[in-house]
Amino acid sequence: MIVDQMGGCLCGEVRYKALSEPVRVTICHCTFCQRITGSAFLVEPIFRKEDVVFSGASLKTYDHRSDTSRKRVSLNFCGKCGTTIYLDLERFPDIVGLFGGTFDNPNWFDRGQGKCRHIFTRSAQDGVLIPANVDTFTEHALEVDGTPNKPIVLAHALAVSRKQ
C-alpha cells in the first residue's frame, strides 16, 4: 500500500516521503533517546530503507556507539537547522527509524496493539504513561544476538513513578 506521507526539518531544507506504512512503531525510553530528543522518549516509526525517499539538502551525520550493543547508531540531521530526521542503525542495516515528530502529520501512523512497542521502560521518566495492551520491554525487544525478549503487556495503563 502506497501512502506518500511527507515530512522534513524545521527550515524546509530537508524533505522526505514515506512510501508505505511503518514496519512497526517503537517508543524508546532509553537515556540516549531522551537526550537526542530533549524529551521523555522518542516516537520512532520504523521503515524499510527503500520505503523512504529523501530530497533537498544532504543530511549531516553524527555517529554514536550504543551502550548496549556497542554497534554504531547514526543520527542524520539537517546541517542548517539541526533537526534530527532519522536514525540509521548498524545493528539493523535494512531499516531507518524516522523521528515521528518530523512528519507533516505526525499522527498518521498507528500506535495501537500489534503495531507499536515501548522499549527501555526501565529508563522511563517519572510521569510517563505506559499504555495498556501494547508490548513493552524493560530493555530492548531483542537481545544483542537477535533472540527476542518476552514482552510485558499491561492490562491497565501505568504511570511511571520512581519516588519512594
ChimeraX commands (.cxc) that place a marker at each C-alpha (Angstrom):
marker #1 position 0.00,0.00,0.00 radius 0.5
marker #1 position 1.42,3.37,-1.01 radius 0.5
marker #1 position 0.77,6.13,1.50 radius 0.5
marker #1 position 3.04,9.03,0.41 radius 0.5
marker #1 position 3.29,10.70,3.81 radius 0.5
marker #1 position 5.66,13.68,3.77 radius 0.5
marker #1 position 7.94,15.19,6.37 radius 0.5
marker #1 position 11.06,17.24,6.88 radius 0.5
marker #1 position 13.13,19.55,9.02 radius 0.5
marker #1 position 12.19,22.87,10.62 radius 0.5
marker #1 position 13.76,25.07,7.94 radius 0.5
marker #1 position 12.47,23.02,4.99 radius 0.5
marker #1 position 15.92,22.27,3.51 radius 0.5
marker #1 position 15.42,18.51,4.00 radius 0.5
marker #1 position 12.25,16.73,2.90 radius 0.5
marker #1 position 11.25,13.09,2.71 radius 0.5
marker #1 position 8.37,10.89,1.62 radius 0.5
marker #1 position 7.36,7.60,3.26 radius 0.5
marker #1 position 6.01,5.27,0.58 radius 0.5
marker #1 position 4.47,2.70,2.94 radius 0.5
marker #1 position 3.10,2.14,6.40 radius 0.5
marker #1 position 5.84,1.69,9.02 radius 0.5
marker #1 position 7.01,-1.87,9.68 radius 0.5
marker #1 position 6.32,-1.02,13.33 radius 0.5
marker #1 position 6.46,1.94,15.67 radius 0.5
marker #1 position 8.92,1.94,18.55 radius 0.5
marker #1 position 8.56,4.25,21.51 radius 0.5
marker #1 position 12.01,4.28,23.09 radius 0.5
marker #1 position 12.52,5.43,26.68 radius 0.5
marker #1 position 16.32,4.90,26.82 radius 0.5
marker #1 position 18.50,7.73,28.09 radius 0.5
marker #1 position 20.12,8.10,24.63 radius 0.5
marker #1 position 16.71,8.79,23.03 radius 0.5
marker #1 position 15.80,11.13,25.88 radius 0.5
marker #1 position 18.97,13.09,25.21 radius 0.5
marker #1 position 18.65,13.23,21.39 radius 0.5
marker #1 position 15.02,14.37,21.57 radius 0.5
marker #1 position 15.34,16.59,24.64 radius 0.5
marker #1 position 12.14,14.90,25.79 radius 0.5
marker #1 position 10.89,11.86,27.70 radius 0.5
marker #1 position 11.05,9.41,24.76 radius 0.5
marker #1 position 11.45,9.00,21.01 radius 0.5
marker #1 position 8.46,8.15,18.81 radius 0.5
marker #1 position 10.18,6.19,16.05 radius 0.5
marker #1 position 8.22,4.77,13.13 radius 0.5
marker #1 position 10.47,2.15,11.53 radius 0.5
marker #1 position 10.60,1.81,7.73 radius 0.5
marker #1 position 12.45,-0.35,5.25 radius 0.5
marker #1 position 15.15,1.88,3.72 radius 0.5
marker #1 position 13.66,1.54,0.24 radius 0.5
marker #1 position 10.33,2.92,1.51 radius 0.5
marker #1 position 11.69,6.39,2.36 radius 0.5
marker #1 position 12.79,8.87,-0.32 radius 0.5
marker #1 position 14.78,11.98,0.66 radius 0.5
marker #1 position 15.06,15.27,-1.24 radius 0.5
marker #1 position 16.62,18.67,-0.71 radius 0.5
marker #1 position 19.83,19.30,1.20 radius 0.5
marker #1 position 22.19,16.49,2.13 radius 0.5
marker #1 position 21.95,15.38,5.73 radius 0.5
marker #1 position 24.79,15.68,8.23 radius 0.5
marker #1 position 25.62,12.65,10.37 radius 0.5
marker #1 position 26.78,12.09,13.93 radius 0.5
marker #1 position 27.88,8.56,14.88 radius 0.5
marker #1 position 27.42,7.16,18.39 radius 0.5
marker #1 position 28.14,3.72,19.89 radius 0.5
marker #1 position 25.19,2.03,21.57 radius 0.5
marker #1 position 25.73,1.40,25.27 radius 0.5
marker #1 position 24.02,-1.99,24.92 radius 0.5
marker #1 position 25.13,-3.50,21.60 radius 0.5
marker #1 position 28.30,-1.39,21.03 radius 0.5
marker #1 position 27.08,-1.03,17.41 radius 0.5
marker #1 position 27.02,2.29,15.54 radius 0.5
marker #1 position 23.89,4.45,15.75 radius 0.5
marker #1 position 23.96,7.37,13.29 radius 0.5
marker #1 position 21.87,10.48,13.82 radius 0.5
marker #1 position 21.01,12.07,10.46 radius 0.5
marker #1 position 20.12,15.74,10.74 radius 0.5
marker #1 position 19.74,18.97,8.80 radius 0.5
marker #1 position 23.00,20.91,8.67 radius 0.5
marker #1 position 21.16,24.25,8.64 radius 0.5
marker #1 position 18.53,23.97,11.42 radius 0.5
marker #1 position 19.78,20.87,13.28 radius 0.5
marker #1 position 16.53,18.87,13.12 radius 0.5
marker #1 position 17.27,15.15,13.52 radius 0.5
marker #1 position 15.34,13.31,10.80 radius 0.5
marker #1 position 16.24,9.65,11.33 radius 0.5
marker #1 position 18.45,7.05,12.96 radius 0.5
marker #1 position 20.50,4.63,10.88 radius 0.5
marker #1 position 21.47,1.54,12.88 radius 0.5
marker #1 position 24.44,-0.74,12.18 radius 0.5
marker #1 position 22.61,-3.49,14.08 radius 0.5
marker #1 position 19.59,-3.25,11.75 radius 0.5
marker #1 position 21.03,-2.27,8.33 radius 0.5
marker #1 position 17.82,-2.64,6.29 radius 0.5
marker #1 position 15.71,-0.10,8.19 radius 0.5
marker #1 position 15.60,3.57,9.17 radius 0.5
marker #1 position 13.94,4.95,12.27 radius 0.5
marker #1 position 12.34,8.26,11.38 radius 0.5
marker #1 position 11.68,10.80,14.11 radius 0.5
marker #1 position 7.87,10.76,14.29 radius 0.5
marker #1 position 7.59,14.48,15.02 radius 0.5
marker #1 position 9.20,15.37,11.68 radius 0.5
marker #1 position 6.20,14.17,9.66 radius 0.5
marker #1 position 3.93,16.93,8.34 radius 0.5
marker #1 position 1.14,14.93,10.02 radius 0.5
marker #1 position 2.81,13.19,12.98 radius 0.5
marker #1 position -0.43,11.38,13.86 radius 0.5
marker #1 position -0.91,9.40,10.62 radius 0.5
marker #1 position 0.73,6.14,11.72 radius 0.5
marker #1 position -0.87,3.55,14.02 radius 0.5
marker #1 position 0.45,3.27,17.58 radius 0.5
marker #1 position -2.02,0.55,18.59 radius 0.5
marker #1 position -1.71,-3.05,19.67 radius 0.5
marker #1 position 0.38,-5.15,17.30 radius 0.5
marker #1 position 1.81,-2.06,15.57 radius 0.5
marker #1 position 3.71,-0.40,18.42 radius 0.5
marker #1 position 6.08,-1.35,21.22 radius 0.5
marker #1 position 7.68,0.53,24.11 radius 0.5
marker #1 position 11.31,-0.33,24.83 radius 0.5
marker #1 position 13.75,0.50,27.66 radius 0.5
marker #1 position 10.89,1.25,30.02 radius 0.5
marker #1 position 13.35,0.77,32.92 radius 0.5
marker #1 position 14.62,4.24,31.98 radius 0.5
marker #1 position 11.21,5.87,31.52 radius 0.5
marker #1 position 10.86,9.26,33.20 radius 0.5
marker #1 position 8.54,9.96,36.13 radius 0.5
marker #1 position 5.02,10.71,35.00 radius 0.5
marker #1 position 5.31,8.94,31.63 radius 0.5
marker #1 position 2.25,6.81,30.93 radius 0.5
marker #1 position 2.92,3.28,29.68 radius 0.5
marker #1 position -0.23,2.23,27.79 radius 0.5
marker #1 position -2.25,-0.94,28.22 radius 0.5
marker #1 position -2.42,-3.66,25.55 radius 0.5
marker #1 position 0.91,-2.74,23.90 radius 0.5
marker #1 position 4.10,-4.81,24.03 radius 0.5
marker #1 position 6.54,-3.26,26.48 radius 0.5
marker #1 position 10.10,-4.24,27.29 radius 0.5
marker #1 position 12.29,-3.18,30.21 radius 0.5
marker #1 position 15.27,-3.35,27.82 radius 0.5
marker #1 position 15.38,-3.77,24.02 radius 0.5
marker #1 position 12.87,-6.07,22.31 radius 0.5
marker #1 position 15.81,-8.17,21.05 radius 0.5
marker #1 position 18.95,-9.41,22.73 radius 0.5
marker #1 position 22.22,-8.42,21.05 radius 0.5
marker #1 position 22.33,-11.91,19.44 radius 0.5
marker #1 position 18.82,-11.39,17.97 radius 0.5
marker #1 position 16.93,-13.53,20.49 radius 0.5
marker #1 position 13.51,-11.96,21.15 radius 0.5
marker #1 position 12.77,-10.83,24.69 radius 0.5
marker #1 position 9.37,-11.63,26.16 radius 0.5
marker #1 position 7.11,-8.58,26.20 radius 0.5
marker #1 position 5.10,-7.36,29.16 radius 0.5
marker #1 position 1.55,-6.37,28.23 radius 0.5
marker #1 position -0.22,-4.27,30.84 radius 0.5
marker #1 position -3.93,-4.74,31.46 radius 0.5
marker #1 position -4.18,-1.09,32.55 radius 0.5
marker #1 position -2.09,1.96,31.73 radius 0.5
marker #1 position 0.64,2.65,34.27 radius 0.5
marker #1 position 2.20,5.99,35.19 radius 0.5
marker #1 position 5.91,5.68,35.93 radius 0.5
marker #1 position 6.87,6.79,39.44 radius 0.5
marker #1 position 10.38,6.41,40.79 radius 0.5
marker #1 position 9.68,8.28,44.04 radius 0.5
marker #1 position 9.74,6.10,47.11 radius 0.5
marker link #1:1,2 radius 0.2
marker link #1:2,3 radius 0.2
marker link #1:3,4 radius 0.2
marker link #1:4,5 radius 0.2
marker link #1:5,6 radius 0.2
marker link #1:6,7 radius 0.2
marker link #1:7,8 radius 0.2
marker link #1:8,9 radius 0.2
marker link #1:9,10 radius 0.2
marker link #1:10,11 radius 0.2
marker link #1:11,12 radius 0.2
marker link #1:12,13 radius 0.2
marker link #1:13,14 radius 0.2
marker link #1:14,15 radius 0.2
marker link #1:15,16 radius 0.2
marker link #1:16,17 radius 0.2
marker link #1:17,18 radius 0.2
marker link #1:18,19 radius 0.2
marker link #1:19,20 radius 0.2
marker link #1:20,21 radius 0.2
marker link #1:21,22 radius 0.2
marker link #1:22,23 radius 0.2
marker link #1:23,24 radius 0.2
marker link #1:24,25 radius 0.2
marker link #1:25,26 radius 0.2
marker link #1:26,27 radius 0.2
marker link #1:27,28 radius 0.2
marker link #1:28,29 radius 0.2
marker link #1:29,30 radius 0.2
marker link #1:30,31 radius 0.2
marker link #1:31,32 radius 0.2
marker link #1:32,33 radius 0.2
marker link #1:33,34 radius 0.2
marker link #1:34,35 radius 0.2
marker link #1:35,36 radius 0.2
marker link #1:36,37 radius 0.2
marker link #1:37,38 radius 0.2
marker link #1:38,39 radius 0.2
marker link #1:39,40 radius 0.2
marker link #1:40,41 radius 0.2
marker link #1:41,42 radius 0.2
marker link #1:42,43 radius 0.2
marker link #1:43,44 radius 0.2
marker link #1:44,45 radius 0.2
marker link #1:45,46 radius 0.2
marker link #1:46,47 radius 0.2
marker link #1:47,48 radius 0.2
marker link #1:48,49 radius 0.2
marker link #1:49,50 radius 0.2
marker link #1:50,51 radius 0.2
marker link #1:51,52 radius 0.2
marker link #1:52,53 radius 0.2
marker link #1:53,54 radius 0.2
marker link #1:54,55 radius 0.2
marker link #1:55,56 radius 0.2
marker link #1:56,57 radius 0.2
marker link #1:57,58 radius 0.2
marker link #1:58,59 radius 0.2
marker link #1:59,60 radius 0.2
marker link #1:60,61 radius 0.2
marker link #1:61,62 radius 0.2
marker link #1:62,63 radius 0.2
marker link #1:63,64 radius 0.2
marker link #1:64,65 radius 0.2
marker link #1:65,66 radius 0.2
marker link #1:66,67 radius 0.2
marker link #1:67,68 radius 0.2
marker link #1:68,69 radius 0.2
marker link #1:69,70 radius 0.2
marker link #1:70,71 radius 0.2
marker link #1:71,72 radius 0.2
marker link #1:72,73 radius 0.2
marker link #1:73,74 radius 0.2
marker link #1:74,75 radius 0.2
marker link #1:75,76 radius 0.2
marker link #1:76,77 radius 0.2
marker link #1:77,78 radius 0.2
marker link #1:78,79 radius 0.2
marker link #1:79,80 radius 0.2
marker link #1:80,81 radius 0.2
marker link #1:81,82 radius 0.2
marker link #1:82,83 radius 0.2
marker link #1:83,84 radius 0.2
marker link #1:84,85 radius 0.2
marker link #1:85,86 radius 0.2
marker link #1:86,87 radius 0.2
marker link #1:87,88 radius 0.2
marker link #1:88,89 radius 0.2
marker link #1:89,90 radius 0.2
marker link #1:90,91 radius 0.2
marker link #1:91,92 radius 0.2
marker link #1:92,93 radius 0.2
marker link #1:93,94 radius 0.2
marker link #1:94,95 radius 0.2
marker link #1:95,96 radius 0.2
marker link #1:96,97 radius 0.2
marker link #1:97,98 radius 0.2
marker link #1:98,99 radius 0.2
marker link #1:99,100 radius 0.2
marker link #1:100,101 radius 0.2
marker link #1:101,102 radius 0.2
marker link #1:102,103 radius 0.2
marker link #1:103,104 radius 0.2
marker link #1:104,105 radius 0.2
marker link #1:105,106 radius 0.2
marker link #1:106,107 radius 0.2
marker link #1:107,108 radius 0.2
marker link #1:108,109 radius 0.2
marker link #1:109,110 radius 0.2
marker link #1:110,111 radius 0.2
marker link #1:111,112 radius 0.2
marker link #1:112,113 radius 0.2
marker link #1:113,114 radius 0.2
marker link #1:114,115 radius 0.2
marker link #1:115,116 radius 0.2
marker link #1:116,117 radius 0.2
marker link #1:117,118 radius 0.2
marker link #1:118,119 radius 0.2
marker link #1:119,120 radius 0.2
marker link #1:120,121 radius 0.2
marker link #1:121,122 radius 0.2
marker link #1:122,123 radius 0.2
marker link #1:123,124 radius 0.2
marker link #1:124,125 radius 0.2
marker link #1:125,126 radius 0.2
marker link #1:126,127 radius 0.2
marker link #1:127,128 radius 0.2
marker link #1:128,129 radius 0.2
marker link #1:129,130 radius 0.2
marker link #1:130,131 radius 0.2
marker link #1:131,132 radius 0.2
marker link #1:132,133 radius 0.2
marker link #1:133,134 radius 0.2
marker link #1:134,135 radius 0.2
marker link #1:135,136 radius 0.2
marker link #1:136,137 radius 0.2
marker link #1:137,138 radius 0.2
marker link #1:138,139 radius 0.2
marker link #1:139,140 radius 0.2
marker link #1:140,141 radius 0.2
marker link #1:141,142 radius 0.2
marker link #1:142,143 radius 0.2
marker link #1:143,144 radius 0.2
marker link #1:144,145 radius 0.2
marker link #1:145,146 radius 0.2
marker link #1:146,147 radius 0.2
marker link #1:147,148 radius 0.2
marker link #1:148,149 radius 0.2
marker link #1:149,150 radius 0.2
marker link #1:150,151 radius 0.2
marker link #1:151,152 radius 0.2
marker link #1:152,153 radius 0.2
marker link #1:153,154 radius 0.2
marker link #1:154,155 radius 0.2
marker link #1:155,156 radius 0.2
marker link #1:156,157 radius 0.2
marker link #1:157,158 radius 0.2
marker link #1:158,159 radius 0.2
marker link #1:159,160 radius 0.2
marker link #1:160,161 radius 0.2
marker link #1:161,162 radius 0.2
marker link #1:162,163 radius 0.2
marker link #1:163,164 radius 0.2
view
